[in-house]
Amino acid sequence: MSAAAPAREFWSSRLGFVLAASGSAVGLGSIWKFPYIAGVNGGGLFVVAYLACIALVAVPIMVAEILLGRETRKAPVGAFRDAAGGSRGWSAVGWVGVATGAIILSYYSVVAGWTLHYAWLGARGALRSADPDAVANLFARVHADPGVNLFWHAVFMVVVTLCVAGGVRRGVERWNRLLMPTLILLMCVLLARATTLDGFGRAVEFVFGLHAQDLTARGLLEALGHAFFTLSLGMGAMITYGSYVARDEDVVSSSVIVSGLDTLISLLACLVVFPITFSFGLAPGAGPGLMFANLPIAFAQMPLGALWAAAFFLLLAVAALASAISTLEVVVAHAIDEIGWSRRRATLLLAGAIALLGVPSALSGGAGLFGAGFTDLTAGLFGPGEGKNWFDFWDWVCANLLLPAGGLGIAVFVAWRMGPAARERAFAQGSGYARWYWLWLWLLRWLVPLAIVAIFVNALGLV
Ligand code: PHE
């Protein structure tokens, strides 16, 4: 670090950190993807299995990530290097994290762009078409339209850049202090509306009813993989946010609060999405279309539908923004720590590069090279007729390979490589949970690596 480098910033308070970490966790994964996979896997038991994955696998890793950041005061690459006494091999784990952050943001921003586009359409009343077919086809049209995709992707990247450029306190923390209460408020309003719909009872039954026969081994592993994505683990987002945490912060209870809030929002999202789905006779397992193709059909028929549509898509946009801020912060913090760039320079240059990296994702809905062309190209990898376009391909690689690999690296490093005395001291510092150290270490040493290897075996189709 050069002598002129400014001192590292810290969160202004514990609340500031908890809000920022929750902002990172609660995102499109929690509000859209969780309801959909819970539905496909039969609800009930799947939800129980998911809760077990969060508590036994994800929370221990979150604690490890935040502690590594707090101890080293560095973004992932520097954190691994310093904690491993300069080892290049371990720094590589940090590098995978930084690269994964850039890739995730590049396509996440395209989906976030759809939410902005839909919020805008909703607010203008354009989702209120009298013709359900026209609304249903809207997503197919939007998805394939390069102009719309590129425009909103660019708008979203500019907003994320502005948030991160302000710094840790005046940018990241300040925005999360605004975004998270807004998100919770919107969620409560939408939930209140959903409880008045005919389909509410059926939705509760669908999500929480114990349909044991629907839970498969694959579903269990899906729950585990989703736990990583939804809590932003495995790419160093929590290492980076942890590097701004005060020394005497209670990391264990903060991790429990953040995971609990994310889980609560995921469950509430089910109770918003499914009553609408059932009340209007739509299919619950519709995949990506559940949100962008089906819900607008329902909104189009509801009284004050334009308002509810705008509120729903704004909720998604807000959640996506707080998550995107954390992915950009990983990459920016890396450039500040390791290259010595100023925050402004790092944010502008790197966000620009990531926006460009997202261009193929924005073009993935079309017939061209990154859409149908890429699907043909990857068909061999995923079995006959099952190729993925550029966007889906990278989403798959990140969620199933890169994030679990990063999580495995962090767990193995902290549990096996870090000095025992330093590890125990770090865990106990500021924490009222010091007596649970043995349990945390045991989970991190044995259960976590085993569970991650199981995800790999499943994702690569080895069983
Ligand atoms: N946790 C975010 C979500 O649920 C996604 C995310 C993954 C954000 C990895 C940062 C890092 O949408």
Residues whose N, C-alpha, C, O or C-beta is under 5 A from the ligand:
A	BS01	LIG	S24 A25 V26 G27 L28 G29 S30 F229 T230 L231 S232 A237 S323 S326 T327
